[in-house]
Amino acid sequence: MRSDILNSSRYYAPSELLKLTGINHPPVDVYEIANYLGVQVTSDFDFDEMGLSGKISWSDDRSTAVIWINPFDGERRQRFTLSHELGHLFCHMLPAYKDTSKDESFTDGSKHFRRDGSISPVEREANKFSADLLMPADMLAREAKELADSHRAPSGKVAMSKSDFIELLADKFQVSNQAMEYRLKNLRII
């Protein structure tokens, strides 16, 4: 892991990571970001982990973060998992890095979801980080405007369905339609 980031133990916002890596158009290459950070990403098969989406922990010598992603998940799910685990790194692991008595690691599977469908605040923070990284507000607003403008009828109305609009943007950003719809609503674009 990059020593400047590891030693600072500070929070890096998704927008800072995008700026540091020079990523300014979709889809955001989260593998490039992980590589820039020096994070080890693996998808090695392990039968005991097949019920998980991903996990993050420190290497034995605490010199790098190691992220495991389920190799059987689809590509878009793997992208989300990687960005979600990076969220855990910056929101939860780096702030506690200097406290070696803490074994900060996160395993993400169905156990984090509650019976009422809600998720823990820690998981919600990692999800927000992921959305901000994969679908940055300014980038998404720009792309949504370009898409709407390219489908305007002479009357000025956008000549496409909301579901088509969502699907085209989801394809462009390489995220699920559900994640895109939630993000567009959250940003009040739709």
N, CA, C and O of each residue as an XYZ file, in Angstrom:
760
protein
N       0.847     -1.175      0.000
C       0.000      0.000      0.000
C       0.887      1.231      0.000
O       1.964      1.226      0.596
N       0.446      2.265     -0.655
C       1.245      3.492     -0.704
C       1.503      3.993      0.707
O       0.571      4.191      1.486
N       2.767      4.194      1.027
C       3.128      4.583      2.395
C       2.585      5.963      2.755
O       2.260      6.206      3.917
N       2.477      6.877      1.779
C       1.949      8.206      2.099
C       0.488      8.126      2.541
O       0.066      8.873      3.424
N      -0.266      7.248      1.948
C      -1.670      7.087      2.324
C      -1.774      6.296      3.620
O      -2.549      6.651      4.508
N      -0.999      5.233      3.729
C      -1.027      4.391      4.917
C      -0.583      5.169      6.152
O      -1.209      5.067      7.207
N       0.479      5.936      6.028
C       1.003      6.674      7.177
C       0.146      7.875      7.563
O       0.160      8.305      8.716
N      -0.595      8.412      6.609
C      -1.426      9.565      6.950
C      -2.669      9.130      7.717
O      -3.220      9.900      8.504
N      -3.112      7.889      7.484
C      -4.311      7.357      8.141
C      -5.499      8.287      8.005
O      -6.369      8.310      8.875
N      -5.549      9.053      6.930
C      -6.640     10.004      6.782
C      -7.647      9.533      5.758
O      -7.362      8.671      4.927
N      -8.798     10.099      5.833
C      -9.877      9.783      4.913
C      -9.602     10.452      3.570
O      -9.322     11.649      3.515
N      -9.682      9.696      2.515
C      -9.634     10.240      1.156
C     -11.033     10.099      0.579
O     -11.574      8.995      0.516
N     -11.612     11.199      0.164
C     -12.930     11.165     -0.453
C     -12.818     10.534     -1.828
O     -11.767     10.621     -2.464
N     -13.895      9.893     -2.301
C     -13.863      9.330     -3.647
C     -13.430     10.347     -4.708
O     -12.710      9.996     -5.643
N     -13.858     11.587     -4.571
C     -13.469     12.614     -5.551
C     -11.954     12.830     -5.550
O     -11.369     13.092     -6.601
N     -11.319     12.723     -4.390
C      -9.856     12.853     -4.315
C      -9.167     11.685     -5.014
O      -8.169     11.873     -5.710
N      -9.698     10.491     -4.829
C      -9.114      9.319     -5.484
C      -9.235      9.422     -7.001
O      -8.317      9.050     -7.731
N     -10.368      9.929     -7.466
C     -10.558     10.107     -8.908
C      -9.563     11.135     -9.445
O      -8.986     10.949    -10.516
N      -9.369     12.211     -8.699
C      -8.426     13.248     -9.123
C      -6.994     12.713     -9.124
O      -6.239     12.958    -10.064
N      -6.622     11.982     -8.070
C      -5.269     11.425     -7.977
C      -4.962     10.470     -9.130
O      -3.827     10.412     -9.603
N      -5.957      9.730     -9.576
C      -5.748      8.741    -10.636
C      -6.077      9.295    -12.024
O      -5.860      8.616    -13.028
N      -6.594     10.512    -12.086
C      -6.904     11.129    -13.381
C      -8.123     10.549    -14.070
O      -8.281     10.699    -15.281
N      -8.975      9.894    -13.321
C     -10.191      9.310    -13.907
C     -11.271     10.382    -13.936
O     -11.649     10.926    -12.899
N     -11.767     10.683    -15.149
C     -12.792     11.729    -15.269
C     -13.919     11.372    -16.225
O     -14.697     12.237    -16.627
N     -14.006     10.091    -16.591
C     -15.112      9.653    -17.444
C     -15.513      8.230    -17.057
O     -14.700      7.472    -16.526
N     -16.762      7.874    -17.324
C     -17.226      6.532    -16.959
C     -16.811      5.489    -17.997
O     -16.551      5.827    -19.151
N     -16.751      4.237    -17.589
C     -16.912      3.743    -16.226
C     -15.625      3.965    -15.423
O     -14.520      3.900    -15.960
N     -15.795      4.223    -14.151
C     -14.660      4.422    -13.256
C     -13.928      3.089    -13.109
O     -14.539      2.071    -12.784
N     -12.640      3.103    -13.347
C     -11.834      1.883    -13.247
C     -11.374      1.715    -11.797
O     -10.334      2.239    -11.398
N     -12.167      0.976    -11.020
C     -11.846      0.792     -9.603
C     -10.605     -0.080     -9.410
O      -9.931      0.009     -8.383
N     -10.310     -0.911    -10.389
C      -9.086     -1.719    -10.302
C      -7.856     -0.824    -10.456
O      -6.834     -1.052     -9.809
N      -7.955      0.182    -11.304
C      -6.856      1.143    -11.447
C      -6.649      1.915    -10.141
O      -5.513      2.179     -9.746
N      -7.729      2.269     -9.486
C      -7.639      2.979     -8.214
C      -6.979      2.086     -7.160
O      -6.082      2.523     -6.439
N      -7.435      0.830     -7.080
C      -6.834     -0.106     -6.118
C      -5.348     -0.291     -6.407
O      -4.535     -0.323     -5.483
N      -4.994     -0.410     -7.677
C      -3.595     -0.555     -8.062
C      -2.792      0.687     -7.666
O      -1.687      0.572     -7.137
N      -3.346      1.864     -7.921
C      -2.684      3.121     -7.546
C      -2.412      3.158     -6.038
O      -1.353      3.608     -5.599
N      -3.362      2.690     -5.272
C      -3.232      2.697     -3.813
C      -2.287      1.613     -3.303
O      -1.834      1.670     -2.160
N      -1.991      0.631     -4.145
C      -1.172     -0.488     -3.707
C      -1.961     -1.529     -2.935
O      -1.400     -2.299     -2.155
N      -3.265     -1.546     -3.158
C      -4.133     -2.523     -2.512
C      -4.046     -3.827     -3.303
O      -4.125     -3.821     -4.531
N      -3.887     -4.919     -2.607
C      -3.842     -6.228     -3.256
C      -5.269     -6.722     -3.444
O      -6.023     -6.834     -2.478
N      -5.643     -7.019     -4.697
C      -6.982     -7.520     -5.011
C      -6.841     -8.947     -5.509
O      -6.036     -9.230     -6.397
N      -7.631     -9.843     -4.932
C      -7.583    -11.242     -5.325
C      -8.996    -11.796     -5.479
O      -9.936    -11.325     -4.839
N      -9.126    -12.794     -6.330
C     -10.384    -13.518     -6.512
C     -10.118    -15.017     -6.474
O     -10.852    -15.801     -7.076
N      -9.071    -15.406     -5.768
C      -8.732    -16.825     -5.685
C      -9.902    -17.615     -5.115
O     -10.578    -17.170     -4.187
N     -10.127    -18.786     -5.682
C     -11.233    -19.630     -5.246
C     -10.989    -20.148     -3.836
O      -9.916    -20.666     -3.526
N     -11.996    -20.001     -2.994
C     -11.975    -20.559     -1.648
C     -13.409    -20.958     -1.333
O     -14.272    -20.101     -1.147
N     -13.659    -22.255     -1.273
C     -15.009    -22.764     -1.083
C     -15.682    -22.168      0.156
O     -16.889    -21.926      0.142
N     -14.930    -21.933      1.213
C     -15.500    -21.400      2.456
C     -16.000    -19.970      2.306
O     -16.783    -19.503      3.134
N     -15.568    -19.273      1.277
C     -15.946    -17.869      1.095
C     -17.015    -17.664      0.021
O     -17.374    -16.524     -0.273
N     -17.524    -18.730     -0.563
C     -18.448    -18.594     -1.690
C     -19.757    -17.892     -1.326
O     -20.433    -17.365     -2.209
N     -20.122    -17.876     -0.058
C     -21.335    -17.175      0.355
C     -21.120    -15.691      0.567
O     -22.059    -14.974      0.911
N     -19.897    -15.216      0.367
C     -19.565    -13.811      0.579
C     -19.473    -13.080     -0.744
O     -19.266    -13.696     -1.789
N     -19.626    -11.782     -0.699
C     -19.371    -10.942     -1.874
C     -17.924    -10.492     -1.877
O     -17.287    -10.424     -2.929
N     -17.407    -10.185     -0.696
C     -16.031     -9.729     -0.603
C     -15.613     -9.554      0.829
O     -16.414     -9.669      1.757
N     -14.328     -9.271      0.990
C     -13.808     -8.988      2.324
C     -12.523     -8.191      2.181
O     -11.857     -8.235      1.147
N     -12.193     -7.470      3.228
C     -10.962     -6.689      3.261
C     -10.306     -6.886      4.615
O     -10.977     -6.953      5.645
N      -8.991     -6.978      4.597
C      -8.219     -7.105      5.837
C      -6.819     -6.577      5.574
O      -6.448     -6.298      4.434
N      -6.056     -6.446      6.636
C      -4.661     -6.075      6.492
C      -3.840     -7.323      6.213
O      -4.198     -8.416      6.652
N      -2.750     -7.166      5.493
C      -1.794     -8.262      5.338
C      -1.211     -8.557      6.707
O      -1.346     -7.753      7.630
N      -0.564     -9.704      6.844
C      -0.011    -10.105      8.145
C       0.906     -9.044      8.737
O       0.900     -8.834      9.950
N       1.695     -8.370      7.900
C       2.617     -7.341      8.407
C       1.992     -5.941      8.413
O       2.678     -4.955      8.684
N       0.702     -5.858      8.116
C      -0.067     -4.603      8.093
C       0.507     -3.578      7.108
O       0.336     -2.374      7.293
N       1.178     -4.054      6.075
C       1.762     -3.127      5.104
C       0.833     -2.837      3.936
O       1.056     -1.889      3.182
N      -0.188     -3.635      3.785
C      -1.114     -3.413      2.681
C      -2.493     -3.945      3.030
O      -2.653     -4.824      3.877
N      -3.462     -3.394      2.363
C      -4.825     -3.907      2.476
C      -4.990     -4.986      1.417
O      -4.490     -4.862      0.298
N      -5.698     -6.043      1.788
C      -5.957     -7.155      0.877
C      -7.472     -7.275      0.725
O      -8.197     -7.426      1.708
N      -7.934     -7.204     -0.519
C      -9.360     -7.319     -0.807
C      -9.595     -8.596     -1.600
O      -8.954     -8.844     -2.621
N     -10.520     -9.392     -1.109
C     -10.952    -10.591     -1.823
C     -12.332    -10.328     -2.406
O     -13.217     -9.802     -1.731
N     -12.503    -10.702     -3.669
C     -13.784    -10.527     -4.364
C     -14.234    -11.885     -4.867
O     -13.434    -12.642     -5.417
N     -15.514    -12.201     -4.683
C     -16.057    -13.475     -5.115
C     -15.942    -13.611     -6.629
O     -16.522    -12.808     -7.360
N     -15.200    -14.617     -7.120
C     -14.998    -14.760     -8.559
C     -16.249    -15.212     -9.311
O     -16.278    -15.151    -10.540
N     -17.282    -15.663     -8.598
C     -18.499    -16.121     -9.245
C     -19.545    -15.019     -9.390
O     -20.562    -15.214    -10.056
N     -19.307    -13.880     -8.781
C     -20.213    -12.742     -8.962
C     -19.999    -12.141    -10.336
O     -18.916    -12.257    -10.910
N     -21.027    -11.499    -10.865
C     -20.919    -10.834    -12.154
C     -19.958     -9.650    -12.086
O     -19.610     -9.174    -11.005
N     -19.542     -9.190    -13.256
C     -18.553     -8.108    -13.333
C     -19.023     -6.839    -12.610
O     -18.249     -6.216    -11.884
N     -20.269     -6.465    -12.804
C     -20.761     -5.235    -12.154
C     -20.807     -5.401    -10.642
O     -20.500     -4.468     -9.901
N     -21.188     -6.583    -10.188
C     -21.199     -6.844     -8.751
C     -19.775     -6.798     -8.191
O     -19.555     -6.267     -7.103
N     -18.810     -7.350     -8.927
C     -17.421     -7.315     -8.481
C     -16.910     -5.882     -8.391
O     -16.175     -5.543     -7.463
N     -17.294     -5.036     -9.351
C     -16.884     -3.617     -9.311
C     -17.457     -2.946     -8.069
O     -16.764     -2.200     -7.378
N     -18.739     -3.221     -7.791
C     -19.350     -2.648     -6.597
C     -18.634     -3.146     -5.345
O     -18.313     -2.360     -4.454
N     -18.385     -4.455     -5.280
C     -17.732     -5.022     -4.093
C     -16.371     -4.381     -3.864
O     -16.039     -4.024     -2.734
N     -15.575     -4.229     -4.927
C     -14.257     -3.616     -4.766
C     -14.391     -2.183     -4.252
O     -13.674     -1.792     -3.331
N     -15.287     -1.406     -4.825
C     -15.443     -0.014     -4.366
C     -16.000      0.032     -2.944
O     -15.639      0.918     -2.170
N     -16.870     -0.905     -2.595
C     -17.415     -1.000     -1.241
C     -16.301     -1.312     -0.238
O     -16.241     -0.709      0.833
N     -15.431     -2.245     -0.583
C     -14.322     -2.594      0.312
C     -13.332     -1.435      0.436
O     -12.764     -1.222      1.507
N     -13.121     -0.689     -0.645
C     -12.298      0.527     -0.541
C     -12.957      1.517      0.415
O     -12.270      2.247      1.129
N     -14.278      1.539      0.426
C     -15.003      2.374      1.388
C     -14.681      1.971      2.817
O     -14.446      2.826      3.671
N     -14.670      0.671      3.078
C     -14.284      0.202      4.418
C     -12.859      0.634      4.743
O     -12.572      1.032      5.872
N     -11.965      0.555      3.759
C     -10.576      0.943      3.981
C     -10.482      2.387      4.459
O      -9.847      2.671      5.475
N     -11.119      3.299      3.721
C     -10.973      4.716      4.051
C     -11.878      5.176      5.187
O     -11.499      6.055      5.960
N     -13.054      4.601      5.295
C     -13.979      5.042      6.352
C     -13.711      4.384      7.697
O     -13.973      4.980      8.741
N     -13.187      3.152      7.681
C     -13.134      2.404      8.928
C     -11.760      1.845      9.300
O     -11.419      1.793     10.481
N     -10.977      1.433      8.322
C      -9.707      0.780      8.649
C      -8.558      1.766      8.824
O      -7.828      1.687      9.811
N      -8.387      2.685      7.891
C      -7.270      3.639      8.011
C      -7.371      4.530      9.246
O      -6.349      4.805      9.876
N      -8.575      4.995      9.616
C      -8.637      5.820     10.838
C      -8.171      5.077     12.092
O      -7.724      5.705     13.052
N      -8.272      3.751     12.089
C      -7.865      2.958     13.254
C      -6.519      2.268     13.036
O      -6.113      1.443     13.855
N      -5.826      2.592     11.948
C      -4.608      1.862     11.561
C      -3.528      1.878     12.637
O      -2.884      0.858     12.883
N      -3.326      3.021     13.274
C      -2.229      3.135     14.244
C      -2.514      2.403     15.550
O      -1.605      2.189     16.352
N      -3.764      2.019     15.768
C      -4.121      1.253     16.961
C      -3.973     -0.232     16.623
O      -4.923     -0.862     16.158
N      -2.796     -0.784     16.855
C      -2.509     -2.167     16.471
C      -3.261     -3.190     17.325
O      -3.243     -4.383     17.021
N      -3.916     -2.733     18.385
C      -4.705     -3.667     19.184
C      -6.015     -4.016     18.489
O      -6.682     -4.983     18.858
N      -6.385     -3.224     17.476
C      -7.619     -3.481     16.734
C      -7.308     -4.321     15.502
O      -6.371     -4.035     14.758
N      -8.102     -5.349     15.304
C      -7.980     -6.164     14.095
C      -9.116     -5.749     13.170
O     -10.148     -6.417     13.101
N      -8.923     -4.662     12.474
C      -9.957     -4.145     11.583
C      -9.988     -4.945     10.292
O      -9.051     -4.897      9.494
N     -11.059     -5.670     10.098
C     -11.300     -6.341      8.834
C     -12.805     -6.398      8.652
O     -13.560     -6.324      9.622
N     -13.236     -6.531      7.416
C     -14.662     -6.549      7.116
C     -14.934     -7.674      6.142
O     -14.242     -7.831      5.135
N     -15.947     -8.449      6.457
C     -16.401     -9.529      5.605
C     -17.826     -9.189      5.221
O     -18.684     -9.025      6.089
N     -18.082     -9.084      3.934
C     -19.396     -8.643      3.484
C     -20.182     -9.775      2.856
O     -19.856    -10.287      1.785
N     -21.218    -10.137      3.563
C     -22.140    -11.159      3.099
C     -23.519    -10.840      3.634
O     -23.770     -9.732      4.107
N     -24.394    -11.794      3.558
C     -25.790    -11.553      3.942
C     -25.949    -11.283      5.437
O     -26.979    -10.745      5.844
N     -24.969    -11.637      6.268
C     -25.126    -11.439      7.714
C     -25.196     -9.953      8.104
O     -25.649     -9.626      9.200
N     -24.756     -9.067      7.226
C     -24.791     -7.640      7.551
C     -26.173     -7.034      7.340
O     -26.437     -5.911      7.769
N     -27.050     -7.778      6.680
C     -28.395     -7.283      6.460
C     -29.287     -7.729      7.602
O     -29.206     -8.868      8.064
N     -30.126     -6.833      8.046
C     -31.022     -7.141      9.145
C     -32.338     -7.678      8.596
O     -32.634     -7.524      7.411
N     -33.114     -8.301      9.453
C     -34.384     -8.900      9.021
C     -35.332     -7.880      8.404
O     -36.135     -8.223      7.537
N     -35.243     -6.643      8.842
C     -36.139     -5.619      8.298
C     -35.614     -5.041      6.983
O     -36.202     -4.101      6.448
N     -34.509     -5.593      6.453
C     -33.962     -5.138      5.182
C     -32.955     -4.011      5.305
O     -32.334     -3.623      4.315
N     -32.784     -3.480      6.512
C     -31.827     -2.391      6.695
C     -30.417     -2.951      6.843
O     -30.225     -4.153      7.026
N     -29.463     -2.081      6.761
C     -28.076     -2.496      6.937
C     -27.441     -1.643      8.023
O     -27.952     -0.580      8.376
N     -26.336     -2.117      8.537
C     -25.667     -1.419      9.623
C     -25.117     -0.079      9.135
O     -24.890      0.093      7.937
N     -24.902      0.867     10.044
C     -24.329      2.163      9.654
C     -22.960      2.021      8.978
O     -22.646      2.786      8.066
N     -22.149      1.062      9.408
C     -20.830      0.848      8.814
C     -20.988      0.426      7.350
O     -20.281      0.922      6.473
N     -21.913     -0.487      7.101
C     -22.151     -0.937      5.725
C     -22.766      0.176      4.879
O     -22.461      0.301      3.693
N     -23.621      0.970      5.483
C     -24.232      2.103      4.765
C     -23.151      3.108      4.348
O     -23.196      3.645      3.241
N     -22.183      3.361      5.233
C     -21.075      4.269      4.889
C     -20.256      3.720      3.720
O     -19.892      4.463      2.809
N     -19.970      2.428      3.749
C     -19.207      1.815      2.659
C     -20.005      1.854      1.356
O     -19.429      2.057      0.287
N     -21.317      1.661      1.433
C     -22.162      1.756      0.239
C     -22.166      3.167     -0.332
O     -22.114      3.348     -1.548
N     -22.227      4.167      0.542
C     -22.218      5.553      0.070
C     -20.882      5.872     -0.601
O     -20.853      6.500     -1.660
N     -19.787      5.445      0.007
C     -18.467      5.635     -0.590
C     -18.442      5.008     -1.980
O     -17.951      5.612     -2.933
N     -18.975      3.795     -2.087
C     -19.004      3.085     -3.362
C     -19.802      3.852     -4.408
O     -19.348      4.003     -5.542
N     -20.972      4.334     -4.043
C     -21.797      5.103     -4.989
C     -21.077      6.375     -5.426
O     -21.096      6.729     -6.604
N     -20.445      7.058     -4.480
C     -19.704      8.287     -4.797
C     -18.511      8.007     -5.707
O     -18.131      8.855     -6.514
N     -17.922      6.820     -5.576
C     -16.763      6.463     -6.388
C     -17.177      5.984     -7.780
O     -16.609      6.424     -8.780
N     -18.157      5.093     -7.850
C     -18.570      4.524     -9.140
C     -19.435      5.462     -9.973
O     -19.418      5.410    -11.203
N     -20.195      6.325     -9.288
C     -21.113      7.241     -9.969
C     -20.955      8.648     -9.398
O     -21.883      9.168     -8.779
N     -19.794      9.268     -9.598
C     -19.565     10.593     -9.021
C     -20.651     11.576     -9.474
O     -21.048     11.585    -10.640
N     -21.118     12.392     -8.547
C     -22.246     13.287     -8.813
C     -22.027     14.160    -10.033
O     -22.906     14.234    -10.892
N     -20.883     14.823    -10.140
C     -20.663     15.723    -11.270
C     -20.563     14.966    -12.585
O     -21.090     15.415    -13.602
N     -19.896     13.832    -12.573
C     -19.762     13.014    -13.781
C     -21.127     12.468    -14.210
O     -21.457     12.471    -15.396
N     -21.909     12.003    -13.247
C     -23.226     11.447    -13.551
C     -24.164     12.532    -14.068
O     -24.909     12.298    -15.020
N     -24.140     13.705    -13.461
C     -24.992     14.809    -13.924
C     -24.641     15.188    -15.360
O     -25.529     15.432    -16.178
N     -23.353     15.236    -15.660
C     -22.904     15.575    -17.014
C     -23.380     14.534    -18.026
O     -23.912     14.882    -19.080
N     -23.190     13.275    -17.704
C     -23.577     12.201    -18.616
C     -25.094     12.118    -18.760
O     -25.597     11.856    -19.853
N     -25.824     12.336    -17.675
C     -27.286     12.308    -17.740
C     -27.801     13.434    -18.626
O     -28.727     13.228    -19.411
N     -27.217     14.611    -18.510
C     -27.625     15.746    -19.351
C     -27.335     15.464    -20.816
O     -28.173     15.721    -21.680
N     -26.135     14.929    -21.099
C     -25.791     14.603    -22.483
C     -26.740     13.565    -23.064
O     -27.153     13.678    -24.218
N     -27.088     12.560    -22.274
C     -28.000     11.521    -22.744
C     -29.389     12.097    -22.997
O     -30.000     11.825    -24.030
N     -29.882     12.885    -22.060
C     -31.204     13.492    -22.231
C     -31.215     14.422    -23.445
O     -32.152     14.393    -24.242
N     -30.179     15.239    -23.583
C     -30.108     16.177    -24.718
C     -30.062     15.441    -26.053
O     -30.623     15.913    -27.042
N     -29.399     14.294    -26.086
C     -29.289     13.548    -27.344
C     -30.582     12.823    -27.710
O     -30.713     12.308    -28.821
N     -31.536     12.781    -26.783
C     -32.817     12.126    -27.038
C     -33.997     13.097    -26.917
O     -35.108     12.689    -26.580
N     -33.758     14.350    -27.186
C     -34.840     15.338    -27.113
C     -35.644     15.363    -28.411
O     -35.096     15.374    -29.514
N     -36.927     15.372    -28.240
C     -37.839     15.514    -29.374
C     -37.934     16.996    -29.731
O     -37.539     17.842    -28.930
N     -38.444     17.324    -30.906
C     -38.601     18.730    -31.280
C     -39.407     19.543    -30.258
O     -39.240     20.758    -30.152
N     -40.273     18.865    -29.513
C     -41.068     19.556    -28.497
C     -40.234     19.957    -27.282
O     -40.677     20.752    -26.453
N     -39.018     19.398    -27.180
C     -38.166     19.688    -26.034
C     -38.211     18.622    -24.963
O     -37.378     18.617    -24.057
N     -39.179     17.712    -25.054
C     -39.282     16.619    -24.081
C     -38.265     15.536    -24.414
O     -37.906     15.337    -25.574
N     -37.812     14.848    -23.389
C     -36.905     13.728    -23.591
C     -37.724     12.562    -24.140
O     -38.704     12.136    -23.530
N     -37.310     12.056    -25.294
C     -38.065     11.024    -25.996
C     -37.524      9.627    -25.692
O     -37.100      8.894    -26.585
N     -37.552      9.287    -24.421
C     -37.186      7.929    -24.007
C     -37.820      7.671    -22.649
O     -38.119      8.602    -21.901
N     -38.016      6.411    -22.346
C     -38.623      6.076    -21.058
C     -37.599      6.257    -19.936
O     -36.388      6.258    -20.158
N     -38.130      6.409    -18.736
C     -37.257      6.520    -17.566
C     -36.432      5.252    -17.411
O     -35.248      5.321    -17.081
N     -37.044      4.096    -17.647
C     -36.296      2.838    -17.485
C     -35.175      2.728    -18.525
O     -34.100      2.217    -18.210
N     -35.404      3.194    -19.751
C     -34.340      3.195    -20.765
C     -33.223      4.158    -20.374
O     -32.042      3.855    -20.544
N     -33.603      5.312    -19.855
C     -32.639      6.311    -19.395
C     -31.730      5.719    -18.320
O     -30.508      5.858    -18.369
N     -32.357      5.055    -17.350
C     -31.613      4.426    -16.251
C     -30.703      3.333    -16.789
O     -29.532      3.254    -16.417
N     -31.240      2.489    -17.668
C     -30.460      1.364    -18.200
C     -29.256      1.843    -19.013
O     -28.166      1.283    -18.891
N     -29.442      2.867    -19.834
C     -28.322      3.374    -20.637
C     -27.224      3.964    -19.752
O     -26.037      3.762    -20.006
N     -27.628      4.690    -18.715
C     -26.619      5.233    -17.793
C     -25.949      4.120    -16.988
O     -24.741      4.167    -16.755
N     -26.721      3.122    -16.562
C     -26.148      1.990    -15.826
C     -25.113      1.278    -16.689
O     -24.054      0.886    -16.197
N     -25.415      1.110    -17.975
C     -24.459      0.474    -18.885
C     -23.196      1.324    -19.025
O     -22.083      0.799    -19.031
N     -23.379      2.623    -19.136
C     -22.230      3.518    -19.308
C     -21.318      3.502    -18.078
O     -20.094      3.544    -18.207
N     -21.912      3.442    -16.897
C     -21.148      3.462    -15.649
C     -20.808      2.050    -15.143
O     -20.096      1.895    -14.151
N     -21.325      1.026    -15.835
C     -21.081     -0.372    -15.471
C     -21.494     -0.680    -14.029
O     -20.734     -1.244    -13.242
N     -22.743     -0.280    -13.717
C     -23.349     -0.569    -12.427
C     -24.708     -1.202    -12.688
O     -25.174     -1.220    -13.827
N     -25.336     -1.712    -11.660
C     -26.664     -2.307    -11.830
C     -27.700     -1.218    -12.081
O     -27.517     -0.066    -11.687
N     -28.784     -1.599    -12.739
C     -29.876     -0.653    -12.960
C     -30.423     -0.142    -11.632
O     -30.751      1.037    -11.501
N     -30.520     -1.030    -10.655
C     -31.031     -0.652     -9.337
C     -30.127      0.392     -8.678
O     -30.619      1.373     -8.121
N     -28.816      0.187     -8.737
C     -27.878      1.157     -8.146
C     -27.986      2.496     -8.864
O     -27.959      3.550     -8.228
N     -28.109      2.456    -10.191
C     -28.218      3.702    -10.955
C     -29.510      4.435    -10.616
O     -29.501      5.649    -10.416
N     -30.604      3.714    -10.553
C     -31.874      4.371    -10.237
C     -31.819      5.026     -8.858
O     -32.258      6.163     -8.685
N     -31.282      4.310     -7.889
C     -31.163      4.855     -6.534
C     -30.291      6.107     -6.537
O     -30.632      7.104     -5.901
N     -29.176      6.060     -7.246
C     -28.245      7.196     -7.290
C     -28.883      8.398     -7.980
O     -28.756      9.526     -7.504
N     -29.567      8.165     -9.095
C     -30.228      9.264     -9.808
C     -31.302      9.918     -8.940
O     -31.454     11.140     -8.948
N     -32.044      9.104     -8.192
C     -33.059      9.654     -7.286
C     -32.405     10.414     -6.138
O     -32.846     11.503     -5.769
N     -31.341      9.826     -5.575
C     -30.633     10.455     -4.464
C     -30.080     11.816     -4.869
O     -30.100     12.758     -4.076
N     -29.586     11.920     -6.103
C     -29.039     13.187     -6.599
C     -30.112     14.098     -7.194
O     -29.818     15.193     -7.674
N     -31.348     13.631     -7.153
C     -32.507     14.381     -7.674
C     -32.374     14.708     -9.172
O     -32.800     15.765     -9.639
N     -31.777     13.776     -9.894
C     -31.683     13.911    -11.351
C     -32.977     13.404    -11.978
O     -33.424     13.920    -13.002
N     -33.579     12.380    -11.349
C     -34.904     11.918    -11.795
C     -35.864     12.012    -10.626
O     -37.040     11.676    -10.764
